[in-house]
Amino acid sequence: MHARISWGKIQSGQWDAFESAFKTAVGKAGPQPGLKGRFLFRDSKDPDAGFTLSIWENEADMQAYEDSATMKEEVLPEIEKFFTGEYTTTNVEMRYSEIDL
């Protein structure tokens, strides 16, 4: 399995609006081939920062989504406006898990 992990700083006081926009954006994206699940985490020490995690069956499906018009034209424009410019994304391969995904 593979995962896409993103971290970003949100404009101060905008978390609720960001979370709503995130839910709208992923709702527009709908189900994707190979997507096992999506998660949004708010940093417990910094309420203006958070992480997203998406888990994929394989790297090819993850990359296809990342390169897709859906991601570039519907998902990112909906949420990028909330970021302060501090934003990173890392793609990783799962090497061990204690839960069955």
DADA-V39369 format. One record per residue. N is the residue number from 1. PSI is psi in degrees with one decimal (999 if undefined). OMEGA is omega in degrees with one decimal (none if undefined). D_CENTER is the distance of its C-alpha to the mean C-alpha in Angstrom with 2 decimals. Layout:
n=N psi=PSI omega=OMEGA d_center=D_CENTER
n=N psi=PSI omega=OMEGA d_center=D_CENTER
This chain:
n=1 psi=157.8 omega=-180.0 d_center=16.06
n=2 psi=159.3 omega=180.0 d_center=13.22
n=3 psi=152.1 omega=174.9 d_center=9.75
n=4 psi=118.9 omega=-178.3 d_center=6.98
n=5 psi=122.9 omega=178.2 d_center=6.54
n=6 psi=144.4 omega=175.3 d_center=5.80
n=7 psi=141.9 omega=177.2 d_center=8.41
n=8 psi=152.4 omega=172.4 d_center=9.98
n=9 psi=134.3 omega=-179.9 d_center=13.20
n=10 psi=148.1 omega=175.9 d_center=13.65
n=11 psi=138.8 omega=-175.9 d_center=17.11
n=12 psi=128.9 omega=176.7 d_center=19.48
n=13 psi=7.1 omega=-175.4 d_center=19.85
n=14 psi=10.8 omega=-175.1 d_center=17.06
n=15 psi=-47.5 omega=-176.7 d_center=14.66
n=16 psi=-41.9 omega=178.0 d_center=15.95
n=17 psi=-40.8 omega=177.5 d_center=15.69
n=18 psi=-47.4 omega=-178.7 d_center=12.11
n=19 psi=-42.0 omega=178.0 d_center=11.24
n=20 psi=-44.3 omega=178.8 d_center=13.43
n=21 psi=-38.6 omega=178.2 d_center=12.01
n=22 psi=-47.4 omega=179.9 d_center=8.42
n=23 psi=-40.4 omega=177.7 d_center=10.38
n=24 psi=-45.6 omega=-177.3 d_center=12.55
n=25 psi=-47.4 omega=-179.3 d_center=10.20
n=26 psi=-27.1 omega=173.7 d_center=8.70
n=27 psi=-40.7 omega=176.6 d_center=12.36
n=28 psi=-38.3 omega=-178.6 d_center=13.63
n=29 psi=-34.4 omega=178.6 d_center=11.71
n=30 psi=-169.3 omega=178.9 d_center=13.32
n=31 psi=145.3 omega=179.1 d_center=13.84
n=32 psi=145.2 omega=176.9 d_center=13.24
n=33 psi=128.8 omega=176.4 d_center=15.70
n=34 psi=-7.9 omega=-178.4 d_center=14.88
n=35 psi=122.1 omega=-179.9 d_center=11.73
n=36 psi=-29.1 omega=-179.4 d_center=12.76
n=37 psi=158.3 omega=179.1 d_center=10.20
n=38 psi=143.5 omega=-178.3 d_center=6.91
n=39 psi=145.2 omega=173.8 d_center=7.04
n=40 psi=126.1 omega=-179.0 d_center=6.89
n=41 psi=135.4 omega=173.6 d_center=9.54
n=42 psi=133.7 omega=-179.8 d_center=12.00
n=43 psi=127.7 omega=-177.5 d_center=14.18
n=44 psi=-16.8 omega=178.7 d_center=17.60
n=45 psi=-16.2 omega=179.2 d_center=19.57
n=46 psi=99.5 omega=-175.5 d_center=17.93
n=47 psi=-5.6 omega=177.0 d_center=17.02
n=48 psi=22.8 omega=177.9 d_center=15.69
n=49 psi=152.5 omega=179.2 d_center=12.93
n=50 psi=174.0 omega=-178.0 d_center=9.83
n=51 psi=147.7 omega=166.3 d_center=7.10
n=52 psi=147.5 omega=178.6 d_center=3.80
n=53 psi=125.7 omega=171.1 d_center=5.20
n=54 psi=138.2 omega=-177.0 d_center=5.93
n=55 psi=132.7 omega=-173.0 d_center=9.68
n=56 psi=149.0 omega=177.4 d_center=11.91
n=57 psi=-35.6 omega=-177.3 d_center=15.70
n=58 psi=163.2 omega=-177.1 d_center=16.28
n=59 psi=-36.1 omega=-178.2 d_center=15.33
n=60 psi=-44.2 omega=178.7 d_center=16.84
n=61 psi=-40.4 omega=178.9 d_center=14.70
n=62 psi=-45.9 omega=-179.2 d_center=11.44
n=63 psi=-39.1 omega=178.6 d_center=13.17
n=64 psi=-41.9 omega=177.7 d_center=14.59
n=65 psi=-44.1 omega=-179.4 d_center=11.41
n=66 psi=-34.6 omega=-179.2 d_center=10.23
n=67 psi=-4.3 omega=-171.7 d_center=13.82
n=68 psi=156.9 omega=173.9 d_center=14.23
n=69 psi=-34.8 omega=178.2 d_center=15.63
n=70 psi=-48.0 omega=-179.2 d_center=13.29
n=71 psi=-46.9 omega=-174.5 d_center=10.26
n=72 psi=-30.7 omega=-173.0 d_center=12.73
n=73 psi=-20.6 omega=-177.3 d_center=14.79
n=74 psi=-43.5 omega=-175.4 d_center=13.02
n=75 psi=-59.3 omega=-175.4 d_center=9.31
n=76 psi=-45.4 omega=179.9 d_center=9.48
n=77 psi=-29.8 omega=-179.3 d_center=12.92
n=78 psi=-32.7 omega=-173.6 d_center=12.09
n=79 psi=-25.5 omega=-176.1 d_center=9.86
n=80 psi=-30.4 omega=-177.6 d_center=11.26
n=81 psi=-15.2 omega=179.8 d_center=14.55
n=82 psi=-14.9 omega=-176.5 d_center=13.62
n=83 psi=152.1 omega=179.3 d_center=12.98
n=84 psi=-5.9 omega=-174.9 d_center=16.18
n=85 psi=-15.0 omega=175.4 d_center=15.77
n=86 psi=107.0 omega=-172.6 d_center=14.63
n=87 psi=131.7 omega=176.5 d_center=11.26
n=88 psi=152.1 omega=174.7 d_center=10.60
n=89 psi=136.4 omega=178.4 d_center=8.61
n=90 psi=135.6 omega=174.1 d_center=10.43
n=91 psi=132.2 omega=-174.7 d_center=11.00
n=92 psi=158.6 omega=174.1 d_center=13.23
n=93 psi=128.2 omega=178.3 d_center=15.79
n=94 psi=128.6 omega=-178.5 d_center=16.46
n=95 psi=-18.2 omega=-179.7 d_center=20.07
n=96 psi=142.6 omega=176.5 d_center=20.90
n=97 psi=143.5 omega=174.3 d_center=19.89
n=98 psi=2.4 omega=175.6 d_center=22.09
n=99 psi=152.7 omega=-179.8 d_center=20.45
n=100 psi=110.4 omega=177.0 d_center=20.73
n=101 psi=999 omega=none d_center=17.53
